[in-house]
Amino acid sequence: MKSCYLLIFLIAILTSCYSNKPLSKNILEDISEEERILILNQQLRQIEEGAKIQVKSISGKAIGVKYQYVSQDTLYANYNMPKNKFPTKIPLQDINEIKISKLDVPITIFAAGAGTALLVWMAMDGLSFSIGGSGLVF
């Protein structure tokens, strides 16, 4: 039973270390199309090449890509790497929102500490459990 708790806890830890933070807070809704494209272009130029971003289209479809570069009116990003080696072109006029995926350091530190404490507690409790059938028993 404790190994089940450990598995659930590890899944929660691994999924909480990264967060998607929006580049802008809905300022793109009440402005003209030209201003919106200009703002998106300026924001995209601040992102480092290879950064993981989530692009949400005006139709509501979201896609995760690796940022490459931006031209005046087009975002170039890699999707489905390593199969697709050429950047995908995404017109800025079709983009509603962009979120950048960043490591959330405080949550990662807390999760690592909590995971270590859980392992120590289980080891000191004297109950054995195995991890992934690898024969590792505590």
Secondary structure as GFF3:
##gff-version 3
##sequence-region A 1 138
A	DSSP	alpha_helix	2	16	.	.	.	ID=ss1
A	DSSP	beta_strand	18	22	.	.	.	ID=ss2
A	DSSP	alpha_helix	33	44	.	.	.	ID=ss3
A	DSSP	beta_strand	52	57	.	.	.	ID=ss4
A	DSSP	beta_strand	62	70	.	.	.	ID=ss5
A	DSSP	beta_strand	74	78	.	.	.	ID=ss6
A	DSSP	beta_strand	88	91	.	.	.	ID=ss7
A	DSSP	three_ten_helix	92	94	.	.	.	ID=ss8
A	DSSP	beta_strand	95	103	.	.	.	ID=ss9
A	DSSP	alpha_helix	105	124	.	.	.	ID=ss10
###
